[in-house]
Amino acid sequence: MSDKASTADAFDVLVLGAGPGALAVSAALSQEGLNVGVLSANSHLDPWPYTYGIWTDEVEELGLDHLLGHRWQNTVSFFGKGSSVLTSNENKPTHHKKDYGLFDKHKLQAHWINQCEQGEVKWNRGFANNIEISKFFAIVTTEDEIKYKARLVIDATGYDPIFVKSPDRGPIAVQTCYGVVAKFSSSPIQEGQFVLMDYRCDHLTSEEKSEPPTFLYAMDMGNGRFFLEETSLGLAPPISIEKLRERLHKRINNKGIKIQTLEHEELGVYLPMNLSIPYLDQPVLGFGGSAAMVHPASGYMVGGLLRRAPKLAKVIAQNISNPKNSTTDIAKAGWQELWPIELQKKQALYQFGLEKLMRFEEDQLRDFFDGFFGLPKNQWYGFLTNTLTLSELVRAMMSMFNNASWNVRLGLMGMQGRELKLLWEFLKPKMK
Ligand SMILES: Cc1cc2nc3c(=O)[nH]c(=O)nc-3n(C[C@H](O)[C@H](O)[C@H](O)COP(=O)(O)OP(=O)(O)OC[C@H]3O[C@@H](n4cnc5c(N)ncnc54)[C@H](O)[C@@H]3O)c2cc1C
């Protein structure tokens, strides 16, 4: 491959994509003074299709709480038993005693774009479909045959990335959701409330209760508008959107209320939860969904992107500044920053946990979460935000086991499917 192959500018880093992953890493790289090209199928100014929630402590620690559009102090879950008549105890919420927020997604996008524009970022449109990598640079070609040359390419094209390769470990657990933003005949949840998980299922028939469980995620958006979403935690094969839609409407009907104005219907949302860690010696770096950065227990990622992009950018800047480093050397340094041994071990533990939960019956799952949110706040919060050290994570999991009912313990103890393999990955991760 010759230098002449490139007809466009040469960049220090070419970032593919314009989602949260691409913008977070481009912003951080430009803050390091690197010359960055963004190449995306859509415009970086296009509004993102989803809304992003976060525990507010995560953004406060970064001084970014001004990026929130909504904030709730009354944050609860319901893990009541599935009897046909709910007792008052079963209706009692678990109070999380932690604020939860929803990003103003336009502000979050503008935050990263402003950082990009303070530095040297060039925006380019095109669908990348080929890459050639030589020792000191890579050339990406788009569907329109435009070529872009860079020392390093970061593929941030989401969960089904165009260039990043990962080992195939069989079926992927997928979280599916169906949601509505609407005005109702009366409030479907308490006013001013955020409901992380409502696992009550008294509206289901006994046959439906024996099917894989789903829960309600809901928030009061103000001005009489509510967002209600029926969600399945993560299953392979996933629960169909049609089933979730049916369940959400049953749940709403059971409350004796009706949708008055349907503002938005969130159709067909699929979120892969237990992605494999990509090959860590490949010459293209990933970031965001492409790098399997989604939290396997919660499905969240934006907090991690905000925390980790600046650290990764520093490592890349250091490695690019050494002209002897090849493209593969720089990508490898990036992969090591993204997936150090400790994080690989944590990932194996999280995925092991998810594998267990996917097999749980309705009542086991509700008992499990009841116990989980009974852990000290720093443990469940650290677990959900992936901010515990490995030993803290192991301690949290042990406490969970010790405090669990026998029903849950039995479910946690049996080894099935990929669970032994995941334990092995915990003991022997890929890269030393
Ligand atoms: C429904 C849903 C709800 C979520 N909710 C939350 C939440 O509440 N909180 C949270 O923290 N996380 C949440 N997540 C997880 C995660 O934050 C999002 O999935 C996030 O959008 C992933 O960002 P990404 O940039 O990696 O990928 P994407 O957002 O998928 O962006 C990929 C980008 O790459 C571009 N692209 C694709 N192929 C090419 C190509 N060949 N060439 C050029 N460009 C290309 C696309 O056009 C797009 O711009 C949610 C995910 C989903 C699906």
The ligand as an SDF file (V2000), in Angstrom:
LIG
                    3D

 53 58  0  0  0  0  0  0  0  0999 V2000
  -32.4670    1.8710   23.7730 C   0  0  0  0  0  0  0  0  0  0  0  0
  -31.1780    2.0800   24.4720 C   0  0  0  0  0  0  0  0  0  0  0  0
  -31.1920    2.7750   25.6590 C   0  0  0  0  0  0  0  0  0  0  0  0
  -29.9930    3.0400   26.3070 C   0  0  0  0  0  0  0  0  0  0  0  0
  -30.0520    3.7380   27.4560 N   0  0  0  0  0  0  0  0  0  0  0  0
  -28.9170    4.0440   28.0740 C   0  0  0  0  0  0  0  0  0  0  0  0
  -28.9490    4.8390   29.2590 C   0  0  0  0  0  0  0  0  0  0  0  0
  -30.0410    5.1890   29.7540 O   0  0  0  0  0  0  0  0  0  0  0  0
  -27.7770    5.1750   29.8410 N   0  0  0  0  0  0  0  0  0  0  0  0
  -26.5850    4.7760   29.3200 C   0  0  0  0  0  0  0  0  0  0  0  0
  -25.5430    5.1200   29.8720 O   0  0  0  0  0  0  0  0  0  0  0  0
  -26.5230    3.9900   28.2190 N   0  0  0  0  0  0  0  0  0  0  0  0
  -27.6490    3.6200   27.5860 C   0  0  0  0  0  0  0  0  0  0  0  0
  -27.5870    2.8450   26.4600 N   0  0  0  0  0  0  0  0  0  0  0  0
  -26.2940    2.2450   26.0480 C   0  0  0  0  0  0  0  0  0  0  0  0
  -25.3770    3.1380   25.2040 C   0  0  0  0  0  0  0  0  0  0  0  0
  -25.0790    4.3210   25.9060 O   0  0  0  0  0  0  0  0  0  0  0  0
  -25.9290    3.4510   23.8100 C   0  0  0  0  0  0  0  0  0  0  0  0
  -26.2030    2.2640   23.1210 O   0  0  0  0  0  0  0  0  0  0  0  0
  -25.0120    4.3230   22.9390 C   0  0  0  0  0  0  0  0  0  0  0  0
  -25.7890    4.8570   21.9000 O   0  0  0  0  0  0  0  0  0  0  0  0
  -23.8300    3.5780   22.3170 C   0  0  0  0  0  0  0  0  0  0  0  0
  -22.9940    4.5330   21.6980 O   0  0  0  0  0  0  0  0  0  0  0  0
  -21.9950    4.1920   20.5070 P   0  0  0  0  0  0  0  0  0  0  0  0
  -21.4540    5.5210   20.0710 O   0  0  0  0  0  0  0  0  0  0  0  0
  -21.0450    3.1470   20.8990 O   0  0  0  0  0  0  0  0  0  0  0  0
  -22.8810    3.5630   19.3260 O   0  0  0  0  0  0  0  0  0  0  0  0
  -24.0840    4.2000   18.5120 P   0  0  0  0  0  0  0  0  0  0  0  0
  -24.8470    5.1730   19.3330 O   0  0  0  0  0  0  0  0  0  0  0  0
  -24.8110    3.0250   17.9550 O   0  0  0  0  0  0  0  0  0  0  0  0
  -23.4040    5.0120   17.3140 O   0  0  0  0  0  0  0  0  0  0  0  0
  -22.8010    4.3870   16.2080 C   0  0  0  0  0  0  0  0  0  0  0  0
  -22.4600    5.4580   15.1710 C   0  0  0  0  0  0  0  0  0  0  0  0
  -21.6790    4.8810   14.1380 O   0  0  0  0  0  0  0  0  0  0  0  0
  -22.2070    5.2680   12.8590 C   0  0  0  0  0  0  0  0  0  0  0  0
  -21.8310    4.2280   11.9010 N   0  0  0  0  0  0  0  0  0  0  0  0
  -22.2340    2.9250   11.9040 C   0  0  0  0  0  0  0  0  0  0  0  0
  -21.5770    2.2460   10.9200 N   0  0  0  0  0  0  0  0  0  0  0  0
  -20.7550    3.1410   10.3160 C   0  0  0  0  0  0  0  0  0  0  0  0
  -19.8070    3.0470    9.2530 C   0  0  0  0  0  0  0  0  0  0  0  0
  -19.5610    1.8930    8.6420 N   0  0  0  0  0  0  0  0  0  0  0  0
  -19.1370    4.1610    8.8770 N   0  0  0  0  0  0  0  0  0  0  0  0
  -19.3430    5.3410    9.5060 C   0  0  0  0  0  0  0  0  0  0  0  0
  -20.2150    5.4930   10.5310 N   0  0  0  0  0  0  0  0  0  0  0  0
  -20.9110    4.4060   10.9270 C   0  0  0  0  0  0  0  0  0  0  0  0
  -23.7020    5.3890   13.1180 C   0  0  0  0  0  0  0  0  0  0  0  0
  -24.2860    6.1820   12.1030 O   0  0  0  0  0  0  0  0  0  0  0  0
  -23.6720    6.0830   14.5020 C   0  0  0  0  0  0  0  0  0  0  0  0
  -23.4110    7.4700   14.3430 O   0  0  0  0  0  0  0  0  0  0  0  0
  -28.7610    2.5610   25.7730 C   0  0  0  0  0  0  0  0  0  0  0  0
  -28.7760    1.8380   24.5920 C   0  0  0  0  0  0  0  0  0  0  0  0
  -29.9650    1.5800   23.9350 C   0  0  0  0  0  0  0  0  0  0  0  0
  -29.9590    0.7630   22.6610 C   0  0  0  0  0  0  0  0  0  0  0  0
  1  2  1  0
  2  3  1  0
  2 52  2  0
  3  4  2  0
  4  5  1  0
  4 50  1  0
  5  6  2  0
  6  7  1  0
  6 13  1  0
  7  8  2  0
  7  9  1  0
  9 10  1  0
 10 11  2  0
 10 12  1  0
 12 13  2  0
 13 14  1  0
 14 15  1  0
 14 50  1  0
 15 16  1  0
 16 17  1  0
 16 18  1  0
 18 19  1  0
 18 20  1  0
 20 21  1  0
 20 22  1  0
 22 23  1  0
 23 24  1  0
 24 25  2  0
 24 26  1  0
 24 27  1  0
 27 28  1  0
 28 29  2  0
 28 30  1  0
 28 31  1  0
 31 32  1  0
 32 33  1  0
 33 34  1  0
 33 48  1  0
 34 35  1  0
 35 36  1  0
 35 46  1  0
 36 37  1  0
 36 45  1  0
 37 38  2  0
 38 39  1  0
 39 40  1  0
 39 45  2  0
 40 41  1  0
 40 42  2  0
 42 43  1  0
 43 44  2  0
 44 45  1  0
 46 47  1  0
 46 48  1  0
 48 49  1  0
 50 51  2  0
 51 52  1  0
 52 53  1  0
M  END
$$$$
